[in-house]
Amino acid sequence: MAVSAARELNDGDVVFVGIGLPNLACNLARATHAPNLVLIYESGAVGAQPDRLPVSIGDPALVTDSLAVASMADVFQCYLQGGRIQVGFLGGAQIDRYGNINSTVIGSYAKPKVRLPGSGGACEIAVHADRVIIVAPLSARSFPATVDCIT
């Protein structure tokens, strides 16, 4: 999944990226065929060039050698809502045939089997990025007919 997603990125793309599979795909693309990707993380790292895969959006590896470190509000308002993001990279625990993403709960919302991190900025990214790439772990559970919760 990460290799296929990495191939969707072009050198020079400005990418709003999170942690997990999207992060792996972006950094794979940067290391193989798109060294000029501009990675922007929700935490405010702009032009991040991590030398290892960060474990969270607050990982110090994201700000080392970044072009800038901005506030979360600036990243969303100036970059995302300002139309400067070519690719929004989203991940989720479940994706259904309609493109609905679940990153909230597995099971019923009232009594979930698992509570997930939630949407973060995914809704804004999906609306404002020029193009959106969605990834999930390759398993039958990740691609149900309908998601347990539409995030």
C-alpha positions as CSV (number, residue, x, y, z in Angstrom):
1,M,0.0,0.0,0.0
2,A,2.8,2.4,0.9
3,V,4.7,1.8,-2.3
4,S,1.6,2.3,-4.5
5,A,0.6,5.4,-2.6
6,A,4.2,6.8,-2.9
7,R,4.0,6.4,-6.7
8,E,1.0,8.8,-6.8
9,L,3.2,11.6,-5.6
10,N,5.1,13.9,-8.0
11,D,8.4,15.7,-7.3
12,G,7.6,19.2,-6.0
13,D,4.1,18.4,-4.7
14,V,3.1,20.2,-1.6
15,V,1.6,17.4,0.6
16,F,-0.4,17.7,3.9
17,V,0.5,14.5,5.6
18,G,-0.1,12.7,8.9
19,I,1.5,9.8,10.7
20,G,1.3,6.1,9.8
21,L,0.9,4.9,6.2
22,P,0.6,8.4,4.7
23,N,3.9,9.4,6.4
24,L,5.6,6.2,5.2
25,A,4.4,6.7,1.7
26,C,5.5,10.3,1.5
27,N,8.9,9.7,2.9
28,L,9.4,6.7,0.6
29,A,8.5,8.9,-2.3
30,R,11.0,11.6,-1.1
31,A,13.7,9.0,-0.8
32,T,13.1,7.4,-4.2
33,H,11.7,9.6,-6.9
34,A,10.4,12.9,-5.4
35,P,13.2,14.5,-3.4
36,N,11.5,17.9,-3.7
37,L,8.3,17.0,-2.0
38,V,7.2,19.7,0.5
39,L,5.8,17.8,3.5
40,I,3.5,19.8,5.8
41,Y,2.4,18.3,9.1
42,E,-0.7,19.3,11.2
43,S,1.6,20.2,14.1
44,G,3.2,23.1,12.0
45,A,6.3,21.6,10.4
46,V,6.5,23.0,6.9
47,G,9.0,21.5,4.5
48,A,9.8,18.7,6.9
49,Q,12.7,16.4,5.9
50,P,12.8,13.8,8.7
51,D,15.8,11.5,8.7
52,R,13.7,8.8,10.3
53,L,10.0,8.1,10.4
54,P,8.4,10.2,13.1
55,V,6.2,8.4,15.7
56,S,3.8,11.3,16.1
57,I,3.0,14.8,14.7
58,G,4.9,16.2,17.7
59,D,8.1,14.2,17.0
60,P,11.2,16.5,17.0
61,A,12.4,14.8,13.8
62,L,9.8,16.8,11.9
63,V,11.2,20.3,12.9
64,T,14.8,19.5,12.4
65,D,15.8,20.9,9.0
66,S,12.2,22.1,8.3
67,L,11.7,25.2,6.2
68,A,9.5,26.7,8.9
69,V,7.6,25.8,12.0
70,A,4.2,27.5,12.1
71,S,1.2,27.3,14.4
72,M,-1.5,24.8,13.7
73,A,-3.8,27.7,12.9
74,D,-1.3,29.1,10.3
75,V,-0.9,25.7,8.7
76,F,-4.6,25.3,8.2
77,Q,-5.4,28.9,7.3
78,C,-2.5,30.0,5.2
79,Y,-1.5,26.7,3.6
80,L,-4.6,24.5,3.4
81,Q,-7.4,27.0,3.2
82,G,-5.1,29.3,1.2
83,G,-5.1,26.7,-1.6
84,R,-1.4,25.9,-1.4
85,I,-1.8,22.1,-0.8
86,Q,-1.7,19.9,-3.9
87,V,-2.1,16.6,-2.1
88,G,-3.9,15.7,1.1
89,F,-2.8,12.3,2.4
90,L,-5.4,10.7,4.7
91,G,-5.5,7.4,6.5
92,G,-8.2,5.5,8.4
93,A,-9.0,2.3,10.1
94,Q,-11.9,1.6,7.7
95,I,-12.8,2.9,4.2
96,D,-16.0,1.8,2.5
97,R,-17.0,1.6,-1.2
98,Y,-18.3,5.1,-1.1
99,G,-15.0,6.6,0.1
100,N,-16.2,7.2,3.7
101,I,-13.4,7.0,6.2
102,N,-13.7,5.8,9.8
103,S,-11.0,7.0,12.2
104,T,-13.3,7.4,15.2
105,V,-14.5,4.0,16.6
106,I,-14.7,0.3,15.7
107,G,-18.1,-1.1,16.7
108,S,-21.0,1.1,17.8
109,Y,-20.3,4.7,18.7
110,A,-22.1,4.3,22.1
111,K,-20.1,1.2,23.1
112,P,-17.1,0.9,20.8
113,K,-14.8,-2.1,20.8
114,V,-11.9,0.3,20.0
115,R,-11.8,4.1,20.2
116,L,-9.5,5.6,17.5
117,P,-7.8,9.0,17.4
118,G,-10.6,10.7,15.4
119,S,-10.6,13.0,12.4
120,G,-8.0,15.6,13.4
121,G,-7.9,17.8,10.3
122,A,-9.1,15.2,7.8
123,C,-12.4,16.9,7.0
124,E,-10.6,20.2,6.1
125,I,-7.9,18.4,4.2
126,A,-10.4,16.4,2.1
127,V,-12.2,19.7,1.2
128,H,-9.3,22.0,0.6
129,A,-6.5,19.9,-1.0
130,D,-6.4,19.8,-4.8
131,R,-6.2,16.0,-4.7
132,V,-6.7,13.5,-1.9
133,I,-5.1,10.1,-1.4
134,I,-6.6,7.7,1.1
135,V,-4.8,4.7,2.5
136,A,-5.6,2.0,5.1
137,P,-3.9,-1.2,6.2
138,L,-4.5,-4.1,3.7
139,S,-7.0,-6.3,5.5
140,A,-10.6,-7.3,4.9
141,R,-11.5,-5.4,8.2
142,S,-10.2,-2.2,6.7
143,F,-12.5,-2.3,3.7
144,P,-16.1,-3.2,4.9
145,A,-19.2,-2.6,2.8
146,T,-20.0,0.3,5.2
147,V,-17.8,1.8,7.9
148,D,-18.8,1.5,11.5
149,C,-18.7,5.3,11.9
150,I,-18.4,8.0,9.2
151,T,-15.8,10.3,10.5
